[in-house]
Structures are given as C-alpha cells and as structure tokens.
C-alpha cells in the first residue's frame, strides 16, 4: 500500500508542478501561449488553436506559420509530407499530403525515440496445478512467477528519412533495443511517393490526389496503430499499454491512396507475412487491404474522422496481424509462470488469437475532437483459423478511449480507456473474455519529452481451469518516460 501511495503522490506532484510552470509561463507572455498564429505576408495575424493538427491546416499559399515559444522547441520539419515523431504527430493519421514544406533538393534526416517504465503491478490466478517435469524435476506449470515493483529495460528506435525528389522520400525505422529483440532490428523501410517523378501534366494532376507507398512497412489496417506505442516511441499513446489484441504488423507490398477532399480510399496487397518468403508457395497467399474514410476539420475546434478497414488472407504459414509487434507488451511477466523470461514471454498481458493460417478481419474507428476533448473508438471482428484447424474461430474486440488535453499548448492531459476482447481459444470451445480498464495522464515537458502515469486493471473470465489465466487478474500502476524527435 505504501508503494502505491508513493507512486500516486509522485504523479500528483508532477501534475501540480506542470500546472504551476504552465501558469507562470502564460503570465510572462504578451500573446496567449494557447494560440498558434499564422501571419500573412501583408502582416495580418490570424489566431489558430493548438488543437488544429499540422496536416489539416493545408498551408494556404503565401502563409508563414508562427508557433508558440513552447512549440518552437521542436525541431524543424524538412521532409515533405512527414508525420513528426514528437507531440506534433499526435492525431495525425496517414502522412499528410500538402505543400507545407517546399522541395529544395536532397535532404537526410535522423531521429530517435526511447522509452522506459517503472512497473508496479501485482497478479494472481485460480488455475489448477499443472505438473511439468523437466530433467527429472517436477514443477507447477500454472504457478505464477513472483513479480515486484521496479524499472523495466528501456526500448529505443532510430529513424532515417531521405528526401529523394519532390514529393518522394524514403523512410526507415530501426529498433535499436526491444523487449523481444534486444539486438538491433530493422522494423521497416519503404518509399513514399506524393508527386510524379516525370514532369507531365496529366500525371501531375493525378498525383495531386494520389499517394503510393511501396516496400516493407507497417500496414495501414485500422487507425489504432497510429495511436499506439511503437517500441521506443510511446509519445502518441495517451496511456502506457497497447490494446489487448494488438493489430500491428509489417509486411512487404504496396498501398495506393486516393484523397479527394475529406474522403479517402486505400487499396493494398502484401505478401501476407512479416517477412518476404518464397518457400512453400502452395501454403502462401497474398493479403489484401482496403480502407475508406472521412476526415474533416469543421471548425478550429471540431474535427470528425470515421474509417473502416478490411484485411484478408486465404493462406499463410504464419500470419502476424495480431502477433507482429516485436517490441512486446508493456506489462512485464504478468500472468506468466515461474519459467518466464523477458524475451520469450514478451507479450504478457496480451491476447494473440492464433489465426495464423487464414484470417479475415474488419475494424471501424470513429474519432471526434472538440477542442481539447477527444474520443476514439475501435470496433473489431476477426475470423480465421490456425494451422491444422478445420473450422474458423471468431474474436471480437471493442475499445473506447477518452482524452482531455488542457493548459497552454495542451501540455497536460488525462485519459481513460476500456478494452474488452472475446473469442474462442480453440475450435468448439466456449468463448473466453478479457476486460481491461486504464486511467492516467501525462505532461509534456517539451514537445519531445513526455512523462505519463497509468493505473491498470485486467481480468480474465471463463478460461479453462487448466489454463494459467483461469481466474487471472493483474492491477497496479505504471510510470513511463518518453523522448522522441
């Protein structure tokens, strides 16, 4: 109890200091720090609220952006159609398509991000003993490992972007250190094309609305992957943990976007797995992606976005739509047995439905922003089977998240998320359910530095008595620090 009291007292002190610092800075400025401004060449100044995303301003020709002192601490954006890795990338979904950054020749840009947590979780279960004999020694395979309160190992990303030509850039993300892969690991590398490489007017007119992405990339299934923690970069996630059933993977292929006004459409095809593979061709089939949506900033304070996504593959040796995150879970060793290791049991607390042979998944994501208040939803249904299964299983996931950002430049926020998952572990068995509540908040010390806290409780319902998760639950606090640039 004392440890919980200490953690929450520290969190309360953090928010109190943040509010005082922000108030002091606000009184020292003559122009309200809560407003960004756009200055016209003629000298007229138009106030713009901080909640307006960078990519939705659309950068009217002839305007220059003037930002607050706080936001001026962020590095300059030199890449065209680039979503920043820092605070400016929050609520930016697909990379923007605008003329905000002029092309002035080849450019190379490096960036990085790293994250570390202090974990204060406790867990328990009611599973029946399951004897396991190894080298003549018998242990209980359903006995939980003892976990205490302390820091987790840091995770880190390295970013490399190159502007190759007007509207054409290459992007690479490297996991310098991850929970599952402590060694350096290349996450993705792809080409993003927003302008015609040939100066021919018909192509130029088409490329005003079209974007092409090709290579090995994080597939654009749903909108939740734009708001999750990506290994070392957790700045876009208002809380600490990702979803229970985490739809995230990288695959080799291509995506084509058409964006006429507030509507947009995407179609894509990939190899269907996290690696490019040519063996066992009779067991492999391509994956097909589709996404359609509407995204409009109605006023300076009101934005609405609604998207629907579909992902399907008929056959795969090892599809990873719900198991492709090499970074692993933020909740270390929860509901794992005494032989658990940080690397091998990297996805503790998550559900991987095991639909690795064939899968058809759809998700709908509504997003509403009114001033500093945000609502994001995730309604998802996945159907498929594992190798050797003769019938499909179905998993459903629903998520509701509310975030309120306040103070000048929205430096402080509070957030809450409810996540529930239900489905069959194997064909013909009753459904199991996992429920999770997360509440917390965060403080941006600068646009590149974030500290956040979370209280989480997760319960496992209707799992078999022989499953270590039977009657399982974990709860407690997490404190996380993030740097991204």
VMD Tcl script that draws the C-alpha trace (Angstrom):
set ca {
  {0.00 0.00 0.00}
  {2.85 2.39 0.81}
  {4.34 1.81 -2.64}
  {1.01 2.70 -4.31}
  {0.70 5.81 -2.14}
  {4.22 6.90 -3.06}
  {3.62 6.43 -6.80}
  {0.35 8.35 -6.87}
  {1.76 11.09 -4.64}
  {4.64 11.48 -7.10}
  {2.20 11.60 -10.02}
  {0.06 14.24 -8.28}
  {3.16 16.31 -7.59}
  {4.17 16.04 -11.23}
  {0.83 17.42 -12.42}
  {0.89 20.17 -9.81}
  {4.35 21.29 -10.93}
  {3.27 21.16 -14.57}
  {0.26 23.35 -13.93}
  {2.35 25.90 -11.96}
  {5.09 26.07 -14.61}
  {2.50 26.49 -17.38}
  {0.69 29.22 -15.44}
  {3.94 31.11 -14.81}
  {4.90 30.94 -18.48}
  {1.44 32.07 -19.55}
  {1.68 35.22 -17.40}
  {5.08 36.11 -18.84}
  {3.92 36.18 -22.47}
  {2.07 39.06 -24.10}
  {0.41 36.85 -26.71}
  {-1.60 33.93 -25.23}
  {0.55 30.80 -25.42}
  {-2.57 28.73 -26.06}
  {-2.74 30.11 -29.61}
  {-0.56 29.42 -32.59}
  {-0.68 32.14 -35.24}
  {-0.44 32.25 -39.00}
  {1.00 35.52 -40.30}
  {0.17 36.64 -43.80}
  {2.89 38.31 -45.84}
  {0.98 41.57 -45.56}
  {1.41 41.41 -41.79}
  {-2.08 40.29 -40.71}
  {-2.09 37.77 -37.86}
  {-4.75 35.05 -37.69}
  {-5.00 33.06 -34.42}
  {-5.12 29.28 -34.77}
  {-5.84 26.91 -31.83}
  {-3.19 24.40 -30.81}
  {-5.67 21.57 -31.25}
  {-5.57 22.08 -35.02}
  {-3.41 19.25 -36.44}
  {-0.43 20.31 -38.55}
  {-1.65 18.39 -41.58}
  {-5.19 19.84 -41.52}
  {-4.06 23.48 -41.85}
  {-3.35 22.72 -45.51}
  {-0.86 25.63 -45.51}
  {-2.57 28.25 -47.66}
  {-0.10 29.53 -50.27}
  {1.77 32.58 -49.05}
  {1.30 31.94 -45.32}
  {4.04 31.52 -42.76}
  {3.46 29.62 -39.54}
  {4.37 31.30 -36.28}
  {4.32 28.95 -33.30}
  {4.36 29.46 -29.56}
  {7.60 29.53 -27.57}
  {6.85 26.02 -26.27}
  {6.30 24.51 -29.74}
  {9.34 26.33 -31.12}
  {11.48 23.90 -29.10}
  {10.55 21.13 -31.56}
  {12.98 20.51 -34.44}
  {12.16 21.99 -37.85}
  {10.37 19.74 -40.33}
  {12.42 19.46 -43.53}
  {10.83 16.36 -45.09}
  {7.80 16.73 -47.34}
  {4.57 15.01 -46.27}
  {6.13 13.93 -42.99}
  {4.38 13.00 -39.75}
  {6.58 14.18 -36.85}
  {7.69 11.68 -34.24}
  {7.13 14.20 -31.41}
  {3.99 15.85 -29.96}
  {3.08 17.33 -33.35}
  {2.38 13.83 -34.66}
  {-0.49 13.23 -32.21}
  {-3.82 12.85 -34.06}
  {-2.03 12.84 -37.40}
  {-3.01 9.55 -39.00}
  {-1.83 8.88 -42.56}
  {1.20 11.02 -43.51}
  {-0.15 14.44 -44.61}
  {-0.49 15.35 -48.25}
  {0.12 19.10 -48.55}
  {2.61 21.70 -49.75}
  {3.76 22.90 -46.33}
  {7.43 22.08 -46.92}
  {9.00 23.21 -50.22}
  {11.37 20.95 -52.11}
  {14.87 22.43 -52.11}
  {16.90 19.36 -53.03}
  {18.12 16.16 -51.40}
  {17.89 16.02 -47.60}
  {18.79 13.43 -44.99}
  {17.17 13.44 -41.56}
  {17.94 11.34 -38.50}
  {15.70 10.96 -35.47}
  {15.28 8.80 -32.42}
  {13.00 7.81 -29.56}
  {13.37 5.91 -26.31}
  {11.01 4.91 -23.54}
  {11.32 3.46 -20.06}
  {8.78 2.42 -17.44}
  {8.62 1.92 -13.70}
  {6.25 -1.02 -13.14}
  {4.16 -1.51 -10.03}
  {1.88 -4.43 -10.91}
  {0.63 -7.43 -8.91}
  {-1.08 -10.54 -10.34}
  {-3.00 -13.63 -9.21}
  {-4.90 -16.61 -10.65}
  {-7.00 -19.63 -9.61}
  {-5.76 -22.19 -12.16}
  {-5.50 -25.84 -11.10}
  {-1.96 -27.19 -10.62}
  {-0.39 -28.50 -13.84}
  {2.63 -30.76 -13.18}
  {5.53 -30.25 -15.61}
  {8.63 -32.46 -15.42}
  {11.91 -31.19 -16.84}
  {15.19 -33.08 -16.33}
  {13.59 -35.12 -13.59}
  {12.30 -32.06 -11.71}
  {8.53 -31.56 -11.45}
  {7.08 -28.07 -11.12}
  {3.64 -26.49 -11.32}
  {3.26 -25.01 -14.82}
  {0.35 -22.85 -13.63}
  {2.21 -21.23 -10.74}
  {2.73 -17.53 -11.36}
  {6.18 -16.02 -11.30}
  {6.80 -13.59 -8.43}
  {6.96 -10.02 -9.64}
  {7.86 -6.91 -7.69}
  {7.95 -3.19 -8.33}
  {10.83 -1.73 -10.29}
  {12.08 -0.37 -13.63}
  {11.80 -2.22 -16.95}
  {14.56 -2.15 -19.54}
  {14.47 0.83 -21.89}
  {13.45 0.42 -25.54}
  {14.76 2.60 -28.37}
  {14.06 3.47 -32.02}
  {16.24 5.08 -34.67}
  {14.70 6.90 -37.65}
  {16.24 7.68 -41.04}
  {14.39 9.71 -43.69}
  {15.67 10.82 -47.05}
  {14.09 13.37 -49.42}
  {15.00 11.95 -52.83}
  {12.98 14.20 -55.13}
  {9.95 16.48 -55.00}
  {7.21 14.57 -53.18}
  {9.35 11.41 -52.98}
  {11.03 10.22 -49.80}
  {12.32 7.03 -48.24}
  {11.75 6.10 -44.59}
  {13.40 3.52 -42.33}
  {12.73 2.64 -38.69}
  {15.28 0.66 -36.69}
  {14.54 -0.96 -33.34}
  {17.81 -0.36 -31.52}
  {16.54 -2.27 -28.49}
  {13.22 -4.03 -27.88}
  {11.80 -6.39 -25.29}
  {11.60 -9.34 -27.69}
  {14.62 -8.37 -29.79}
  {17.35 -6.83 -27.65}
  {19.60 -6.78 -30.72}
  {19.22 -4.10 -33.40}
  {16.35 -4.95 -35.73}
  {15.09 -3.14 -38.84}
  {11.35 -2.62 -38.45}
  {10.58 -1.22 -41.91}
  {11.87 0.55 -44.98}
  {9.69 1.96 -47.75}
  {9.27 4.56 -50.48}
  {6.50 7.18 -50.21}
  {5.51 8.91 -53.48}
  {3.29 12.00 -53.48}
  {4.43 13.61 -56.74}
  {5.11 12.42 -60.26}
  {8.78 11.69 -60.99}
  {8.01 12.77 -64.58}
  {7.01 16.37 -65.22}
  {3.99 15.52 -67.36}
  {0.83 17.49 -66.63}
  {-1.66 14.57 -66.68}
  {0.50 12.69 -64.13}
  {0.98 15.85 -62.07}
  {-2.80 16.31 -61.92}
  {-3.33 12.69 -60.82}
  {-0.67 12.87 -58.12}
  {-2.41 15.85 -56.52}
  {-4.79 13.26 -55.07}
  {-2.77 10.02 -55.11}
  {-0.13 8.64 -52.73}
  {1.82 5.43 -53.32}
  {3.72 3.50 -50.67}
  {5.91 0.51 -51.54}
  {8.40 -1.60 -49.62}
  {8.35 -3.27 -46.20}
  {6.07 -1.21 -43.97}
  {3.59 -1.05 -41.11}
  {0.33 -1.89 -42.90}
  {-2.50 0.64 -42.67}
  {-5.15 -1.59 -41.14}
  {-7.39 0.47 -38.85}
  {-6.50 3.69 -37.07}
  {-5.40 2.31 -33.70}
  {-1.84 1.70 -34.96}
  {-1.44 5.48 -35.33}
  {-2.20 5.94 -31.60}
  {-0.22 3.06 -30.09}
  {3.23 2.78 -28.56}
  {5.74 1.66 -31.17}
  {8.62 0.20 -29.17}
  {10.78 3.19 -28.20}
  {8.24 5.80 -29.29}
  {5.26 5.98 -26.92}
  {4.51 9.67 -27.39}
  {1.29 9.14 -29.41}
  {-0.21 6.71 -26.89}
  {-2.05 8.65 -24.19}
  {-1.67 5.66 -21.83}
  {1.03 3.02 -21.32}
  {-0.25 -0.33 -22.61}
  {-1.46 -1.04 -26.15}
  {-4.68 -2.95 -26.88}
  {-5.26 -6.46 -25.50}
  {-5.49 -7.76 -29.10}
  {-2.91 -5.56 -30.82}
  {-3.42 -5.26 -34.59}
  {0.06 -4.35 -35.77}
  {2.40 -5.95 -38.28}
  {4.86 -5.10 -41.04}
  {4.59 -6.75 -44.46}
  {6.15 -6.43 -47.90}
  {3.94 -4.93 -50.58}
  {2.28 -1.73 -51.73}
  {-0.59 0.62 -50.89}
  {-2.30 3.21 -53.11}
  {-4.21 6.14 -51.58}
  {-6.73 8.43 -53.26}
  {-7.64 11.54 -51.24}
  {-10.25 13.78 -52.89}
  {-11.15 16.35 -50.25}
  {-12.25 15.00 -46.86}
  {-12.82 11.48 -48.24}
  {-10.04 8.99 -48.83}
  {-9.66 5.45 -50.12}
  {-6.82 2.96 -49.91}
  {-6.17 -0.41 -51.50}
  {-3.14 -2.59 -50.97}
  {-1.62 -6.01 -51.45}
  {1.22 -7.61 -49.47}
  {2.98 -10.94 -49.12}
  {0.79 -11.80 -46.15}
  {3.59 -12.33 -43.63}
  {6.06 -10.23 -41.66}
  {8.94 -11.46 -43.85}
  {9.38 -11.86 -47.58}
  {9.25 -15.63 -48.20}
  {9.24 -17.72 -51.40}
  {9.31 -21.27 -49.98}
  {6.17 -23.45 -49.57}
  {4.29 -21.49 -52.27}
  {1.25 -23.80 -52.03}
  {0.76 -22.66 -48.41}
  {1.14 -18.93 -49.03}
  {-1.29 -16.39 -50.49}
  {-1.19 -12.59 -50.67}
  {-3.02 -10.40 -48.18}
  {-5.44 -7.76 -49.39}
  {-6.05 -4.46 -47.62}
  {-8.84 -1.93 -48.05}
  {-9.60 1.25 -46.15}
  {-12.09 4.05 -46.66}
  {-12.77 7.07 -44.54}
  {-13.88 10.63 -43.96}
  {-11.74 13.18 -42.10}
  {-12.75 16.82 -41.82}
  {-11.86 19.79 -39.62}
  {-15.24 21.53 -39.48}
  {-14.07 24.46 -37.36}
  {-10.88 25.35 -35.50}
  {-12.19 23.31 -32.56}
  {-14.18 20.47 -34.14}
  {-12.82 17.56 -36.14}
  {-14.51 14.27 -37.08}
  {-12.97 11.19 -38.65}
  {-14.56 7.83 -39.44}
  {-12.77 4.94 -41.15}
  {-13.44 1.32 -41.98}
  {-10.68 -1.19 -42.76}
  {-10.53 -4.76 -44.02}
  {-7.67 -7.25 -44.10}
  {-7.84 -10.75 -45.61}
  {-5.51 -13.60 -46.49}
  {-6.61 -17.05 -47.61}
  {-3.49 -18.98 -46.64}
  {-0.33 -18.28 -44.71}
  {2.46 -20.21 -42.98}
  {2.49 -17.66 -40.15}
  {0.27 -14.61 -40.43}
  {1.07 -11.97 -37.80}
  {-1.73 -9.39 -37.93}
  {-2.25 -9.80 -34.17}
  {1.24 -11.00 -33.25}
  {3.59 -8.87 -35.34}
  {4.79 -6.49 -32.65}
  {8.42 -7.43 -31.99}
  {8.53 -4.87 -29.19}
  {6.24 -6.88 -26.90}
  {3.90 -5.84 -24.11}
  {4.49 -3.02 -21.62}
  {3.26 -5.23 -18.75}
  {6.24 -7.44 -17.96}
  {5.71 -11.05 -16.73}
  {2.03 -10.66 -15.78}
  {0.11 -13.98 -15.73}
  {3.25 -15.91 -16.69}
  {4.66 -18.96 -14.90}
  {7.87 -19.33 -12.94}
  {9.99 -20.04 -16.05}
  {9.01 -16.76 -17.70}
  {11.72 -14.61 -19.29}
  {11.54 -11.04 -20.57}
  {12.28 -12.11 -24.15}
  {10.42 -15.41 -24.57}
  {7.22 -14.24 -22.88}
  {7.36 -10.80 -24.49}
  {3.59 -10.47 -24.98}
  {2.46 -10.94 -21.37}
  {-0.97 -9.46 -20.75}
  {-1.92 -9.56 -24.44}
  {-4.14 -11.98 -26.36}
  {-2.84 -13.42 -29.62}
  {-5.79 -15.29 -31.18}
  {-3.56 -17.59 -33.24}
  {-5.33 -17.05 -36.59}
  {-2.08 -17.72 -38.44}
  {-3.25 -19.81 -41.39}
  {-6.15 -17.71 -42.73}
  {-7.78 -14.55 -41.47}
  {-10.46 -12.04 -42.41}
  {-10.61 -9.02 -40.14}
  {-12.60 -5.79 -40.23}
  {-12.46 -2.74 -37.95}
  {-14.36 0.55 -37.69}
  {-12.70 3.55 -35.99}
  {-14.63 6.73 -35.09}
  {-12.68 9.77 -33.88}
  {-14.18 13.03 -32.58}
  {-12.22 16.04 -31.36}
  {-13.92 19.03 -29.75}
  {-11.32 21.50 -28.52}
  {-9.09 19.57 -26.13}
  {-11.56 16.67 -25.75}
  {-11.03 13.55 -27.88}
  {-12.98 10.32 -28.29}
  {-11.57 7.34 -30.19}
  {-13.33 4.00 -30.73}
  {-12.31 0.60 -32.09}
  {-14.97 -1.95 -33.12}
  {-13.23 -5.04 -34.50}
  {-14.09 -8.57 -35.64}
  {-11.55 -11.17 -36.80}
  {-12.36 -14.63 -38.16}
  {-9.90 -17.33 -39.19}
  {-8.01 -20.46 -38.22}
  {-4.63 -21.79 -37.20}
  {-2.62 -24.47 -38.99}
  {-4.40 -27.83 -38.67}
  {-7.78 -26.37 -37.72}
  {-10.70 -27.34 -39.95}
  {-13.13 -24.59 -38.94}
  {-12.92 -20.86 -38.33}
  {-12.92 -19.15 -34.94}
  {-14.13 -15.62 -34.25}
  {-12.66 -12.94 -32.00}
  {-14.24 -9.58 -31.22}
  {-12.63 -6.51 -29.69}
  {-14.23 -3.24 -28.58}
  {-12.32 -0.22 -27.28}
  {-13.43 3.21 -26.12}
  {-10.91 5.92 -25.22}
  {-11.41 9.47 -23.95}
  {-8.60 12.04 -23.68}
  {-8.81 15.61 -22.43}
  {-5.86 17.91 -23.18}
  {-5.56 21.27 -21.44}
  {-3.27 24.12 -20.37}
  {-1.43 26.24 -22.97}
  {-0.20 24.12 -25.90}
  {-2.17 21.20 -24.39}
  {0.85 20.20 -22.33}
  {-1.20 18.31 -19.75}
  {-3.84 15.64 -20.33}
  {-5.92 12.98 -18.60}
  {-7.15 9.80 -20.28}
  {-9.28 6.69 -19.76}
  {-9.69 3.57 -21.89}
  {-11.92 0.47 -21.68}
  {-10.88 -2.57 -23.73}
  {-12.73 -5.89 -23.97}
  {-11.91 -8.97 -26.05}
  {-13.99 -12.12 -26.55}
  {-13.41 -15.28 -28.59}
  {-12.53 -18.97 -28.86}
  {-9.12 -20.27 -27.86}
  {-9.69 -23.41 -29.97}
  {-12.44 -24.65 -32.27}
  {-15.54 -25.87 -30.44}
  {-14.67 -24.42 -27.02}
  {-16.70 -21.76 -25.17}
  {-15.75 -18.14 -25.57}
  {-13.34 -16.54 -23.11}
  {-13.30 -12.84 -22.23}
  {-10.62 -10.38 -21.15}
  {-11.52 -6.92 -19.79}
  {-9.14 -4.05 -19.10}
  {-9.51 -0.57 -17.61}
  {-6.74 2.03 -17.97}
  {-6.78 5.52 -16.47}
  {-3.98 8.05 -16.30}
  {-2.49 11.20 -17.72}
  {0.65 12.88 -18.93}
  {2.72 16.06 -19.02}
  {4.77 17.32 -21.96}
  {7.87 18.99 -20.57}
  {8.77 19.92 -24.16}
  {7.24 18.78 -27.49}
  {9.82 15.96 -27.42}
  {9.64 14.87 -23.74}
  {6.60 13.23 -22.13}
  {6.03 11.77 -18.65}
  {2.85 9.77 -18.06}
  {1.25 7.60 -15.40}
  {-1.37 4.87 -15.63}
  {-3.43 2.71 -13.32}
  {-4.49 -0.54 -14.99}
  {-6.67 -3.48 -14.00}
  {-7.22 -6.52 -16.21}
  {-9.38 -9.61 -15.61}
  {-9.59 -12.97 -17.40}
  {-13.04 -14.62 -17.47}
  {-14.18 -18.17 -18.38}
  {-10.71 -19.56 -19.09}
  {-10.36 -23.36 -18.52}
  {-9.11 -24.43 -15.09}
  {-6.04 -25.95 -16.76}
  {-5.11 -22.55 -18.28}
  {-2.77 -20.38 -16.22}
  {-5.09 -17.43 -16.94}
  {-8.05 -19.09 -15.16}
  {-9.39 -16.54 -12.67}
  {-6.44 -14.37 -13.59}
  {-6.09 -10.68 -12.94}
  {-3.41 -8.06 -12.61}
  {-3.58 -4.49 -11.43}
  {-1.37 -1.62 -10.37}
  {0.41 1.44 -11.68}
  {2.85 2.24 -14.44}
  {5.05 5.33 -14.81}
  {6.56 5.95 -18.24}
  {9.01 8.48 -19.65}
  {9.32 9.13 -23.40}
  {11.73 11.11 -25.55}
  {11.07 11.38 -29.32}
  {12.48 13.62 -32.03}
}
mol new
graphics top color blue
foreach p $ca { graphics top sphere $p radius 0.5 }
foreach p [lrange $ca 0 end-1] q [lrange $ca 1 end] { graphics top cylinder $p $q radius 0.2 }
display resetview
